[in-house]
């Protein structure tokens, strides 16, 4: 299983769009791994976890072929994780599909490629966000997408990949979020972005499995401890909990993503701290194999 971290920043990205604080100023000056777009992640070349505006900008630079993506798992519908109207760029008038390309390109369309169906799995708030999107996404058939509503703890299967949604703490008026336990080719991944933790029933599901890798948000770094996000203190507690419950297949392998600039130092400075805690700090463009 190949995992590509396309974006690893929190909602305000890194540096913050409008911010000149020391962390943001350092990132702008040093660039490189210190620059983070909004969090989204690819598995192999056909599966995405979240699909935001940063993905559409970064994909061409990373050599990602969007036309190969068939499965989209949505953690939640916040704008830094899901940009619905851009999915509408898949739109291709159904009547065009029988035309030769030379004739198609005389027509107005954002897309001239017959795409595989994109299967989108998310909670009901994700469906609400998709349905509210303006423009071409109003026509699911022309965009060749199918939406599937997930349920807490109910395993789903798509081709050779299975995934189990786990409700996590990120509740607010815009809904809740889900982590995903993902299995493919004998490998198991826990993906936990925008999660401050789990209720007992969901935590029992998480601790029941053994993992090749855990990817977890580390939003607030040295900052405030709240229920809806992780900070470094809570990341360490989760690391220790995983160790006590022997969830690792081949030893600890935990990556932090979704990093906020105002409480987590820039990558250059924060990476050795995280490594010293027995974890890894992801960055935009990092690729790992598990």
MIDOSE-1310 file (N, C-alpha, C; in nm, 2 decimals, decimal comma, always signed):
residues 290
xxxx	+0,09/-0,12/+0,00/+0,00/+0,00/+0,00/+0,09/+0,12/+0,00; +0,08/+0,21/-0,10/+0,15/+0,33/-0,11/+0,06/+0,44/-0,06; +0,12/+0,53/+0,03/+0,05/+0,64/+0,08/+0,12/+0,77/+0,05; +0,05/+0,86/-0,02/+0,10/+0,99/-0,05/+0,04/+1,10/+0,02
xxxx	+0,11/+1,17/+0,10/+0,06/+1,29/+0,18/+0,06/+1,41/+0,08; -0,06/+1,44/+0,03/-0,07/+1,55/-0,06/-0,07/+1,68/+0,01; -0,15/+1,69/+0,12/-0,15/+1,81/+0,20/-0,14/+1,77/+0,35; -0,08/+1,84/+0,43/-0,06/+1,80/+0,58/-0,09/+1,92/+0,67
xxxx	-0,15/+2,03/+0,62/-0,18/+2,14/+0,71/-0,32/+2,14/+0,76; -0,35/+2,22/+0,86/-0,48/+2,24/+0,91/-0,56/+2,34/+0,83; -0,67/+2,39/+0,88/-0,76/+2,47/+0,80/-0,70/+2,60/+0,74; -0,61/+2,66/+0,82/-0,54/+2,78/+0,77/-0,41/+2,76/+0,70
xxxx	-0,39/+2,63/+0,67/-0,27/+2,59/+0,60/-0,14/+2,63/+0,68; -0,03/+2,62/+0,62/+0,10/+2,65/+0,69/+0,20/+2,71/+0,59; +0,23/+2,84/+0,59/+0,19/+2,94/+0,69/+0,04/+2,98/+0,68; -0,01/+3,04/+0,78/-0,15/+3,09/+0,78/-0,16/+3,19/+0,67
xxxx	-0,27/+3,19/+0,60/-0,29/+3,27/+0,48/-0,26/+3,42/+0,51; -0,31/+3,47/+0,62/-0,30/+3,61/+0,65/-0,20/+3,64/+0,76; -0,13/+3,54/+0,81/-0,05/+3,56/+0,94/+0,10/+3,58/+0,91; +0,15/+3,67/+1,00/+0,29/+3,70/+1,00/+0,36/+3,67/+1,13
xxxx	+0,30/+3,57/+1,21/+0,36/+3,53/+1,33/+0,50/+3,46/+1,31; +0,58/+3,44/+1,41/+0,71/+3,38/+1,39/+0,71/+3,25/+1,31; +0,62/+3,16/+1,35/+0,61/+3,03/+1,28/+0,58/+3,05/+1,13; +0,48/+3,14/+1,10/+0,44/+3,16/+0,96/+0,55/+3,23/+0,88
xxxx	+0,62/+3,32/+0,95/+0,73/+3,39/+0,88/+0,84/+3,30/+0,85; +0,88/+3,21/+0,95/+0,98/+3,11/+0,92/+0,95/+3,03/+0,80; +0,82/+2,98/+0,80/+0,78/+2,89/+0,69/+0,80/+2,96/+0,55; +0,76/+3,09/+0,55/+0,76/+3,16/+0,42/+0,91/+3,18/+0,38
xxxx	+1,00/+3,20/+0,47/+1,14/+3,23/+0,44/+1,21/+3,10/+0,40; +1,19/+2,99/+0,48/+1,26/+2,87/+0,46/+1,20/+2,78/+0,35; +1,06/+2,79/+0,34/+0,99/+2,71/+0,24/+1,01/+2,56/+0,26; +1,02/+2,49/+0,15/+1,04/+2,34/+0,15/+0,93/+2,27/+0,23
xxxx	+0,97/+2,18/+0,32/+0,87/+2,10/+0,39/+0,80/+2,19/+0,50; +0,84/+2,31/+0,52/+0,77/+2,39/+0,61/+0,63/+2,45/+0,56; +0,62/+2,44/+0,43/+0,49/+2,48/+0,36/+0,39/+2,36/+0,36; +0,27/+2,39/+0,41/+0,17/+2,28/+0,41/+0,04/+2,33/+0,35
xxxx	-0,02/+2,25/+0,26/-0,15/+2,28/+0,22/-0,25/+2,20/+0,30; -0,38/+2,22/+0,28/-0,48/+2,15/+0,36/-0,47/+2,00/+0,34; -0,50/+1,93/+0,44/-0,48/+1,79/+0,45/-0,56/+1,71/+0,36; -0,50/+1,62/+0,28/-0,56/+1,52/+0,20/-0,46/+1,42/+0,16
xxxx	-0,50/+1,30/+0,14/-0,40/+1,18/+0,13/-0,45/+1,09/+0,02; -0,35/+1,03/-0,05/-0,38/+0,93/-0,16/-0,33/+0,79/-0,12; -0,41/+0,69/-0,15/-0,37/+0,55/-0,13/-0,35/+0,49/-0,27; -0,23/+0,44/-0,30/-0,20/+0,39/-0,43/-0,23/+0,50/-0,53
xxxx	-0,29/+0,46/-0,65/-0,32/+0,57/-0,74/-0,47/+0,58/-0,77; -0,55/+0,51/-0,69/-0,70/+0,51/-0,72/-0,79/+0,55/-0,61; -0,73/+0,58/-0,49/-0,81/+0,61/-0,37/-0,76/+0,74/-0,31; -0,86/+0,82/-0,28/-0,83/+0,95/-0,21/-0,90/+0,95/-0,07
xxxx	-0,84/+1,01/+0,03/-0,91/+1,04/+0,15/-0,91/+1,20/+0,16; -1,03/+1,25/+0,15/-1,06/+1,39/+0,13/-1,01/+1,44/+0,00; -1,08/+1,55/-0,05/-1,05/+1,60/-0,18/-1,08/+1,75/-0,17; -0,98/+1,83/-0,14/-1,00/+1,98/-0,12/-0,93/+2,06/-0,23
xxxx	-0,94/+2,19/-0,22/-0,89/+2,28/-0,32/-0,74/+2,26/-0,34; -0,67/+2,23/-0,23/-0,52/+2,21/-0,23/-0,49/+2,09/-0,32; -0,57/+1,99/-0,32/-0,54/+1,87/-0,40/-0,54/+1,90/-0,55; -0,64/+1,98/-0,59/-0,65/+2,02/-0,73/-0,52/+2,10/-0,78
xxxx	-0,47/+2,18/-0,69/-0,35/+2,26/-0,72/-0,23/+2,17/-0,72; -0,22/+2,08/-0,62/-0,09/+2,00/-0,60/-0,08/+1,89/-0,70; -0,19/+1,83/-0,74/-0,19/+1,70/-0,81/-0,10/+1,71/-0,94; -0,11/+1,82/-1,02/-0,03/+1,82/-1,14/+0,12/+1,82/-1,11
xxxx	+0,16/+1,89/-1,00/+0,30/+1,90/-0,96/+0,35/+1,77/-0,91; +0,26/+1,69/-0,85/+0,30/+1,56/-0,80/+0,28/+1,44/-0,90; +0,24/+1,48/-1,02/+0,23/+1,37/-1,12/+0,11/+1,28/-1,09; +0,01/+1,33/-1,02/-0,11/+1,25/-0,99/-0,21/+1,26/-1,11
xxxx	-0,26/+1,14/-1,15/-0,36/+1,13/-1,26/-0,49/+1,12/-1,19; -0,56/+1,24/-1,19/-0,70/+1,24/-1,13/-0,79/+1,14/-1,20; -0,77/+1,12/-1,32/-0,86/+1,03/-1,40/-0,86/+0,89/-1,35; -0,76/+0,85/-1,27/-0,75/+0,71/-1,22/-0,82/+0,69/-1,09
xxxx	-0,87/+0,80/-1,03/-0,93/+0,79/-0,89/-1,07/+0,73/-0,91; -1,09/+0,63/-0,83/-1,23/+0,56/-0,84/-1,30/+0,56/-0,70; -1,22/+0,59/-0,59/-1,28/+0,58/-0,46/-1,24/+0,71/-0,38; -1,33/+0,77/-0,32/-1,31/+0,89/-0,24/-1,38/+0,87/-0,10
xxxx	-1,29/+0,86/+0,00/-1,34/+0,85/+0,14/-1,34/+0,99/+0,20; -1,45/+1,04/+0,25/-1,45/+1,18/+0,30/-1,47/+1,17/+0,46; -1,37/+1,22/+0,53/-1,37/+1,22/+0,67/-1,49/+1,31/+0,72; -1,51/+1,43/+0,66/-1,61/+1,52/+0,70/-1,62/+1,63/+0,60
xxxx	-1,72/+1,71/+0,61/-1,76/+1,81/+0,50/-1,70/+1,95/+0,52; -1,61/+1,97/+0,62/-1,55/+2,10/+0,63/-1,47/+2,14/+0,50; -1,47/+2,27/+0,47/-1,42/+2,31/+0,34/-1,27/+2,28/+0,32; -1,19/+2,26/+0,43/-1,05/+2,23/+0,41/-1,03/+2,08/+0,38
xxxx	-1,14/+2,00/+0,38/-1,13/+1,86/+0,35/-1,21/+1,82/+0,23; -1,31/+1,90/+0,19/-1,39/+1,87/+0,08/-1,43/+2,00/+0,01; -1,40/+2,01/-0,12/-1,44/+2,12/-0,20/-1,53/+2,07/-0,31; -1,66/+2,06/-0,28/-1,76/+1,99/-0,37/-1,76/+2,05/-0,51
xxxx	-1,76/+2,18/-0,53/-1,79/+2,23/-0,66/-1,68/+2,19/-0,76; -1,56/+2,16/-0,71/-1,45/+2,12/-0,80/-1,47/+1,98/-0,85; -1,54/+1,90/-0,78/-1,57/+1,77/-0,83/-1,66/+1,78/-0,96; -1,73/+1,89/-0,97/-1,81/+1,92/-1,08/-1,73/+1,94/-1,21
xxxx	-1,60/+1,95/-1,20/-1,52/+1,96/-1,32/-1,51/+1,83/-1,39; -1,56/+1,72/-1,33/-1,57/+1,59/-1,40/-1,68/+1,59/-1,50; -1,76/+1,70/-1,50/-1,88/+1,70/-1,59/-1,85/+1,68/-1,73; -1,93/+1,59/-1,79/-1,92/+1,56/-1,94/-2,06/+1,53/-1,98
xxxx	-2,12/+1,62/-2,07/-2,25/+1,60/-2,12/-2,27/+1,46/-2,17; -2,37/+1,39/-2,13/-2,39/+1,25/-2,17/-2,39/+1,23/-2,32; -2,44/+1,33/-2,39/-2,45/+1,31/-2,53/-2,31/+1,32/-2,60; -2,21/+1,38/-2,53/-2,08/+1,39/-2,59/-2,01/+1,25/-2,59
xxxx	-2,05/+1,16/-2,51/-1,97/+1,04/-2,49/-1,97/+0,95/-2,61; -2,06/+0,96/-2,70/-2,06/+0,88/-2,82/-1,99/+0,95/-2,94; -1,95/+1,08/-2,91/-1,89/+1,15/-3,02/-1,74/+1,13/-3,03; -1,68/+1,14/-3,14/-1,53/+1,14/-3,15/-1,48/+1,26/-3,08
xxxx	-1,35/+1,25/-3,03/-1,30/+1,37/-2,95/-1,30/+1,49/-3,03; -1,27/+1,49/-3,16/-1,27/+1,61/-3,25/-1,40/+1,68/-3,25; -1,51/+1,61/-3,23/-1,64/+1,67/-3,23/-1,67/+1,72/-3,09; -1,63/+1,64/-2,99/-1,65/+1,68/-2,85/-1,59/+1,82/-2,82
xxxx	-1,47/+1,84/-2,87/-1,40/+1,96/-2,84/-1,45/+2,09/-2,91; -1,55/+2,07/-2,99/-1,62/+2,19/-3,05/-1,73/+2,23/-2,95; -1,75/+2,16/-2,84/-1,86/+2,19/-2,75/-1,80/+2,25/-2,62; -1,88/+2,31/-2,54/-1,84/+2,37/-2,41/-1,85/+2,26/-2,31
xxxx	-1,73/+2,23/-2,25/-1,73/+2,13/-2,14/-1,60/+2,15/-2,06; -1,60/+2,12/-1,93/-1,47/+2,12/-1,86/-1,39/+2,00/-1,87; -1,45/+1,89/-1,94/-1,38/+1,76/-1,94/-1,41/+1,69/-2,07; -1,31/+1,64/-2,13/-1,32/+1,56/-2,26/-1,27/+1,42/-2,25
xxxx	-1,28/+1,37/-2,13/-1,23/+1,23/-2,10/-1,34/+1,15/-2,04; -1,37/+1,03/-2,09/-1,47/+0,94/-2,02/-1,40/+0,88/-1,90; -1,45/+0,92/-1,79/-1,39/+0,88/-1,66/-1,46/+0,76/-1,60; -1,38/+0,69/-1,52/-1,44/+0,58/-1,44/-1,53/+0,64/-1,34
xxxx	-1,63/+0,57/-1,29/-1,72/+0,62/-1,19/-1,65/+0,65/-1,06; -1,67/+0,77/-1,00/-1,61/+0,80/-0,88/-1,71/+0,77/-0,77; -1,68/+0,67/-0,68/-1,76/+0,63/-0,57/-1,72/+0,71/-0,45; -1,81/+0,79/-0,39/-1,78/+0,88/-0,28/-1,85/+0,82/-0,16
xxxx	-1,78/+0,80/-0,05/-1,83/+0,75/+0,07/-1,81/+0,85/+0,18; -1,92/+0,89/+0,25/-1,92/+0,99/+0,35/-2,04/+0,98/+0,44; -2,04/+1,06/+0,54/-2,16/+1,07/+0,63/-2,27/+1,16/+0,57; -2,38/+1,17/+0,63/-2,49/+1,25/+0,58/-2,46/+1,40/+0,56
xxxx	-2,37/+1,45/+0,64/-2,33/+1,59/+0,62/-2,25/+1,61/+0,50; -2,17/+1,50/+0,46/-2,10/+1,51/+0,33/-2,20/+1,51/+0,22; -2,30/+1,43/+0,22/-2,41/+1,43/+0,12/-2,47/+1,57/+0,11; -2,50/+1,63/+0,22/-2,56/+1,76/+0,23/-2,47/+1,87/+0,16
xxxx	-2,34/+1,86/+0,18/-2,25/+1,95/+0,12/-2,24/+1,93/-0,03; -2,24/+1,81/-0,08/-2,24/+1,78/-0,22/-2,37/+1,83/-0,28; -2,48/+1,81/-0,22/-2,61/+1,85/-0,28/-2,62/+2,01/-0,28; -2,55/+2,08/-0,19/-2,56/+2,22/-0,19/-2,47/+2,29/-0,29
xxxx	-2,38/+2,21/-0,34/-2,28/+2,27/-0,44/-2,35/+2,33/-0,56; -2,30/+2,45/-0,60/-2,35/+2,51/-0,71/-2,28/+2,46/-0,84; -2,34/+2,48/-0,95/-2,28/+2,45/-1,08/-2,30/+2,31/-1,13; -2,20/+2,25/-1,19/-2,22/+2,13/-1,27/-2,24/+2,00/-1,18
xxxx	-2,20/+2,01/-1,05/-2,21/+1,90/-0,96/-2,36/+1,86/-0,94; -2,45/+1,95/-0,97/-2,59/+1,92/-0,96/-2,63/+1,80/-1,03; -2,55/+1,77/-1,14/-2,59/+1,65/-1,22/-2,49/+1,54/-1,19; -2,52/+1,45/-1,10/-2,43/+1,34/-1,06/-2,40/+1,25/-1,18
xxxx	-2,50/+1,23/-1,26/-2,48/+1,13/-1,37/-2,38/+1,19/-1,47; -2,39/+1,32/-1,50/-2,30/+1,38/-1,60/-2,15/+1,39/-1,54; -2,15/+1,40/-1,41/-2,02/+1,40/-1,34/-1,97/+1,25/-1,31; -2,05/+1,16/-1,34/-2,02/+1,02/-1,32/-1,98/+0,99/-1,17
xxxx	-2,06/+1,03/-1,08/-2,03/+1,00/-0,94/-2,15/+0,93/-0,87; -2,12/+0,85/-0,78/-2,22/+0,78/-0,70/-2,18/+0,80/-0,55; -2,28/+0,84/-0,47/-2,26/+0,87/-0,33/-2,31/+0,75/-0,25; -2,23/+0,71/-0,15/-2,27/+0,60/-0,05/-2,26/+0,66/+0,09
xxxx	-2,37/+0,65/+0,16/-2,37/+0,70/+0,30/-2,31/+0,59/+0,39; -2,21/+0,63/+0,48/-2,15/+0,54/+0,57/-2,22/+0,53/+0,70; -2,20/+0,43/+0,78/-2,26/+0,41/+0,91/-2,15/+0,38/+1,01; -2,16/+0,42/+1,13/-2,05/+0,40/+1,23/-2,03/+0,25/+1,25
xxxx	-1,91/+0,20/+1,23/-1,87/+0,07/+1,25/-1,92/-0,03/+1,15; -1,97/+0,01/+1,04/-2,02/-0,08/+0,94/-1,91/-0,09/+0,83; -1,86/-0,21/+0,81/-1,75/-0,22/+0,71/-1,81/-0,22/+0,57; -1,73/-0,15/+0,48/-1,77/-0,14/+0,34/-1,66/-0,21/+0,25
xxxx	-1,69/-0,25/+0,13/-1,59/-0,30/+0,04/-1,61/-0,24/-0,09; -1,49/-0,20/-0,15/-1,49/-0,15/-0,29/-1,38/-0,22/-0,36; -1,41/-0,30/-0,46/-1,31/-0,38/-0,53/-1,22/-0,46/-0,43; -1,09/-0,43/-0,42/-1,00/-0,51/-0,33/-0,97/-0,43/-0,21
xxxx	-1,04/-0,33/-0,18/-1,02/-0,25/-0,06/-1,14/-0,25/+0,03; -1,11/-0,28/+0,16/-1,22/-0,27/+0,26/-1,19/-0,16/+0,36; -1,30/-0,09/+0,41/-1,28/+0,02/+0,50/-1,39/+0,02/+0,60; -1,36/+0,06/+0,72/-1,46/+0,06/+0,83/-1,46/+0,20/+0,89
xxxx	-1,57/+0,27/+0,88/-1,58/+0,41/+0,93/-1,60/+0,41/+1,09; -1,52/+0,49/+1,15/-1,52/+0,50/+1,30/-1,56/+0,65/+1,33; -1,67/+0,67/+1,39/-1,71/+0,80/+1,43/-1,61/+0,86/+1,54; -1,57/+0,98/+1,51/-1,47/+1,04/+1,60/-1,52/+1,18/+1,65
xxxx	-1,45/+1,23/+1,75/-1,49/+1,36/+1,81/-1,44/+1,48/+1,73; -1,53/+1,54/+1,66/-1,51/+1,66/+1,59/-1,64/+1,73/+1,57; -1,73/+1,71/+1,66/-1,87/+1,76/+1,65/-1,88/+1,91/+1,66; -1,96/+1,96/+1,57/-2,00/+2,10/+1,58/-2,12/+2,12/+1,49
xxxx	-2,17/+2,24/+1,47/-2,29/+2,26/+1,39/-2,29/+2,20/+1,25; -2,17/+2,18/+1,20/-2,15/+2,13/+1,06/-2,14/+1,98/+1,06; -2,16/+1,91/+1,17/-2,16/+1,77/+1,17/-2,04/+1,71/+1,24; -2,02/+1,58/+1,22/-1,92/+1,50/+1,29/-1,82/+1,45/+1,18
xxxx	-1,72/+1,38/+1,23/-1,62/+1,33/+1,13/-1,60/+1,18/+1,16; -1,54/+1,11/+1,06/-1,51/+0,97/+1,07/-1,36/+0,94/+1,04; -1,30/+0,86/+1,12/-1,18/+0,80/+1,09/-1,21/+0,67/+1,00; -1,11/+0,62/+0,94/-1,13/+0,50/+0,86/-1,02/+0,40/+0,89
xxxx	-1,06/+0,27/+0,91/-0,97/+0,16/+0,92/-0,97/+0,10/+0,78; -0,86/+0,10/+0,71/-0,85/+0,07/+0,57/-0,76/-0,05/+0,55; -0,81/-0,15/+0,47/-0,73/-0,28/+0,45/-0,72/-0,30/+0,30; -0,60/-0,33/+0,26/-0,57/-0,37/+0,12/-0,44/-0,45/+0,11
xxxx	-0,44/-0,55/+0,04/-0,32/-0,63/+0,01/-0,26/-0,68/+0,14; -0,34/-0,71/+0,24/-0,29/-0,76/+0,37/-0,23/-0,66/+0,46; -0,25/-0,53/+0,42/-0,20/-0,42/+0,50/-0,32/-0,34/+0,57; -0,30/-0,29/+0,69/-0,41/-0,22/+0,76/-0,36/-0,09/+0,81
xxxx	-0,44/+0,01/+0,77/-0,41/+0,15/+0,80/-0,52/+0,21/+0,89; -0,49/+0,29/+0,99/-0,59/+0,37/+1,06/-0,56/+0,51/+1,02; -0,66/+0,58/+0,96/-0,65/+0,72/+0,92/-0,74/+0,80/+1,01; -0,69/+0,89/+1,09/-0,76/+0,96/+1,19/-0,73/+1,11/+1,18
xxxx	-0,79/+1,18/+1,08/-0,78/+1,32/+1,07/-0,90/+1,40/+1,12; -0,87/+1,51/+1,18/-0,97/+1,59/+1,25/-1,05/+1,51/+1,35; -0,98/+1,45/+1,44/-1,04/+1,37/+1,54/-0,97/+1,40/+1,68; -1,05/+1,44/+1,77/-1,00/+1,47/+1,91/-1,00/+1,34/+1,99
xxxx	-1,05/+1,23/+1,94/-1,06/+1,11/+2,02/-1,19/+1,04/+1,98; -1,22/+0,94/+2,06/-1,33/+0,85/+2,03/-1,41/+0,82/+2,16; -1,54/+0,80/+2,14/-1,63/+0,75/+2,25/-1,59/+0,61/+2,27; -1,64/+0,55/+2,38/-1,59/+0,42/+2,42/-1,63/+0,31/+2,32
xxxx	-1,75/+0,32/+2,26/-1,78/+0,22/+2,16/-1,70/+0,22/+2,04; -1,66/+0,34/+1,99/-1,57/+0,35/+1,88/-1,42/+0,32/+1,91; -1,38/+0,36/+2,03/-1,24/+0,33/+2,07/-1,22/+0,18/+2,08; -1,32/+0,10/+2,12/-1,31/-0,04/+2,13/-1,29/-0,10/+1,99
xxxx	-1,35/-0,04/+1,89/-1,33/-0,09/+1,75/-1,19/-0,06/+1,71; -1,14/+0,06/+1,74/-1,01/+0,10/+1,70/-0,90/+0,01/+1,76; -0,92/-0,02/+1,89/-0,82/-0,10/+1,96/-0,83/-0,25/+1,93; -0,93/-0,29/+1,86/-0,95/-0,43/+1,83/-0,86/-0,48/+1,71
xxxx	-0,81/-0,39/+1,63/-0,73/-0,42/+1,51/-0,58/-0,41/+1,54; -0,51/-0,46/+1,44/-0,36/-0,44/+1,44/-0,32/-0,37/+1,32; -0,23/-0,28/+1,33/-0,20/-0,18/+1,22/-0,06/-0,19/+1,17; -0,05/-0,17/+1,04/+0,09/-0,15/+0,98/+0,12/+0,00/+1,00
xxxx	+0,02/+0,09/+1,00/+0,05/+0,23/+1,01/-0,07/+0,30/+1,07; -0,05/+0,40/+1,15/-0,15/+0,49/+1,19/-0,12/+0,64/+1,15; -0,21/+0,70/+1,08/-0,20/+0,84/+1,05/-0,30/+0,92/+1,13; -0,25/+1,01/+1,21/-0,33/+1,08/+1,30/-0,30/+1,23/+1,30
xxxx	-0,41/+1,31/+1,31/-0,39/+1,46/+1,32/-0,31/+1,50/+1,44; -0,23/+1,60/+1,42/-0,16/+1,66/+1,53/-0,18/+1,81/+1,54; -0,30/+1,85/+1,52/-0,34/+1,99/+1,49/-0,27/+2,09/+1,58; -0,29/+2,08/+1,71/-0,26/+2,19/+1,80/-0,12/+2,19/+1,86
xxxx	-0,04/+2,09/+1,83/+0,10/+2,09/+1,88/+0,11/+2,11/+2,03; +0,18/+2,22/+2,06/+0,20/+2,26/+2,20/+0,08/+2,34/+2,26; -0,02/+2,36/+2,18/-0,13/+2,45/+2,21/-0,24/+2,38/+2,30; -0,35/+2,44/+2,29/-0,47/+2,41/+2,38/-0,51/+2,27/+2,36
xxxx	-0,56/+2,21/+2,47/-0,61/+2,07/+2,47/-0,77/+2,09/+2,47; -0,83/+2,04/+2,36/-0,97/+2,05/+2,35/-1,02/+1,91/+2,30; -1,15/+1,90/+2,30/-1,21/+1,76/+2,27/-1,20/+1,73/+2,12; -1,21/+1,84/+2,03/-1,24/+1,81/+1,89/-1,11/+1,80/+1,81
xxxx	-0,99/+1,82/+1,87/-0,87/+1,80/+1,80/-0,76/+1,74/+1,89; -0,65/+1,70/+1,83/-0,54/+1,65/+1,90/-0,43/+1,76/+1,92; -0,36/+1,76/+2,03/-0,24/+1,83/+2,04/-0,13/+1,73/+2,07; -0,01/+1,77/+2,09/+0,10/+1,68/+2,11/+0,08/+1,59/+2,23
xxxx	+0,03/+1,65/+2,34/+0,01/+1,57/+2,46/-0,09/+1,46/+2,44; -0,20/+1,49/+2,36/-0,30/+1,38/+2,33/-0,24/+1,28/+2,23; -0,16/+1,33/+2,14/-0,09/+1,23/+2,05/-0,01/+1,13/+2,12; +0,07/+1,18/+2,22/+0,15/+1,09/+2,30/+0,07/+0,99/+2,38
xxxx	-0,05/+1,04/+2,44/-0,14/+0,95/+2,51/-0,19/+0,85/+2,42; -0,23/+0,88/+2,29/-0,27/+0,78/+2,20/-0,16/+0,68/+2,16; -0,04/+0,73/+2,14/+0,07/+0,65/+2,12/+0,09/+0,54/+2,23; +0,08/+0,59/+2,35/+0,10/+0,50/+2,47/-0,02/+0,40/+2,48
xxxx	-0,14/+0,45/+2,45/-0,26/+0,36/+2,45/-0,24/+0,25/+2,34; -0,20/+0,28/+2,22/-0,17/+0,19/+2,12/-0,07/+0,08/+2,16; +0,04/+0,13/+2,23/+0,14/+0,04/+2,27/+0,09/-0,05/+2,38; +0,01/+0,00/+2,47/-0,04/-0,09/+2,58/-0,14/-0,20/+2,52
xxxx	-0,21/-0,16/+2,42/-0,30/-0,26/+2,36/-0,24/-0,34/+2,24; -0,11/-0,32/+2,22/-0,04/-0,41/+2,12/-0,11/-0,40/+1,99; -0,13/-0,28/+1,94/-0,20/-0,27/+1,81/-0,11/-0,28/+1,69; +0,02/-0,28/+1,71/+0,11/-0,28/+1,60/+0,14/-0,41/+1,55
xxxx	+0,14/-0,43/+1,41/+0,18/-0,55/+1,35/+0,33/-0,57/+1,36; +0,41/-0,47/+1,33/+0,55/-0,48/+1,31/+0,62/-0,37/+1,39; +0,57/-0,33/+1,50/+0,63/-0,22/+1,57/+0,56/-0,08/+1,54; +0,58/+0,01/+1,63/+0,51/+0,14/+1,62/+0,54/+0,21/+1,48
xxxx	+0,44/+0,26/+1,42/+0,46/+0,33/+1,29/+0,35/+0,44/+1,28; +0,37/+0,55/+1,34/+0,26/+0,65/+1,36/+0,31/+0,79/+1,30; +0,23/+0,84/+1,21/+0,26/+0,97/+1,14/+0,16/+1,07/+1,18; +0,21/+1,19/+1,21/+0,12/+1,31/+1,24/+0,10/+1,40/+1,12
xxxx	-0,02/+1,44/+1,10/-0,06/+1,53/+0,99/-0,16/+1,64/+1,04; -0,21/+1,72/+0,95/-0,31/+1,83/+0,98/-0,25/+1,92/+1,09; -0,14/+1,98/+1,06/-0,06/+2,06/+1,15/-0,09/+2,21/+1,14; -0,12/+2,27/+1,25/-0,16/+2,41/+1,26/-0,03/+2,50/+1,28
xxxx	-0,02/+2,61/+1,22/+0,10/+2,69/+1,23/+0,12/+2,76/+1,36; +0,01/+2,78/+1,44/+0,02/+2,87/+1,55/+0,05/+2,81/+1,68; +0,05/+2,67/+1,68/+0,09/+2,60/+1,80/+0,19/+2,49/+1,78; +0,21/+2,45/+1,65/+0,31/+2,36/+1,62/+0,42/+2,43/+1,54
xxxx	+0,55/+2,41/+1,58/+0,66/+2,47/+1,51/+0,67/+2,43/+1,37; +0,74/+2,51/+1,29/+0,76/+2,47/+1,15/+0,83/+2,33/+1,14; +0,81/+2,27/+1,03/+0,86/+2,13/+1,01/+1,01/+2,11/+1,05; +1,09/+2,20/+1,01/+1,24/+2,18/+1,03/+1,26/+2,17/+1,18
xxxx	+1,18/+2,24/+1,26/+1,21/+2,24/+1,41/+1,12/+2,14/+1,48; +1,01/+2,10/+1,42/+0,92/+2,01/+1,49/+0,95/+1,86/+1,47; +1,01/+1,84/+1,35/+1,03/+1,70/+1,31/+1,12/+1,62/+1,41; +1,23/+1,68/+1,46/+1,32/+1,61/+1,55/+1,25/+1,58/+1,69
xxxx	+1,16/+1,68/+1,72/+1,08/+1,66/+1,85/+0,99/+1,54/+1,84; +0,92/+1,53/+1,72/+0,82/+1,42/+1,70/+0,90/+1,29/+1,69; +1,01/+1,29/+1,62/+1,09/+1,17/+1,61/+1,14/+1,12/+1,75; +1,17/+1,21/+1,83/+1,22/+1,18/+1,97/+1,11/+1,11/+2,05
xxxx	+0,98/+1,14/+2,01/+0,87/+1,08/+2,08/+0,83/+0,95/+2,02; +0,90/+0,90/+1,92/+0,88/+0,77/+1,86/+0,77/+0,78/+1,76; +0,74/+0,90/+1,70/+0,65/+0,91/+1,59/+0,72/+0,98/+1,47; +0,64/+1,00/+1,36/+0,69/+1,07/+1,24/+0,61/+1,18/+1,21
xxxx	+0,67/+1,29/+1,15/+0,59/+1,41/+1,11/+0,58/+1,41/+0,96; +0,46/+1,40/+0,91/+0,44/+1,40/+0,76/+0,46/+1,54/+0,71; +0,48/+1,54/+0,57/+0,49/+1,67/+0,51/+0,44/+1,65/+0,37; +0,40/+1,76/+0,30/+0,34/+1,76/+0,17/+0,43/+1,69/+0,07
xxxx	+0,38/+1,59/+0,00/+0,46/+1,52/-0,09/+0,53/+1,40/-0,04; +0,53/+1,37/+0,09/+0,60/+1,25/+0,14/+0,52/+1,13/+0,10; +0,60/+1,03/+0,06/+0,54/+0,90/+0,01/+0,60/+0,79/+0,10; +0,51/+0,70/+0,15/+0,56/+0,59/+0,23/+0,49/+0,46/+0,17
xx	+0,56/+0,35/+0,20/+0,50/+0,22/+0,16/+0,49/+0,14/+0,29; +0,37/+0,08/+0,30/+0,35/-0,01/+0,42/+0,32/-0,15/+0,37
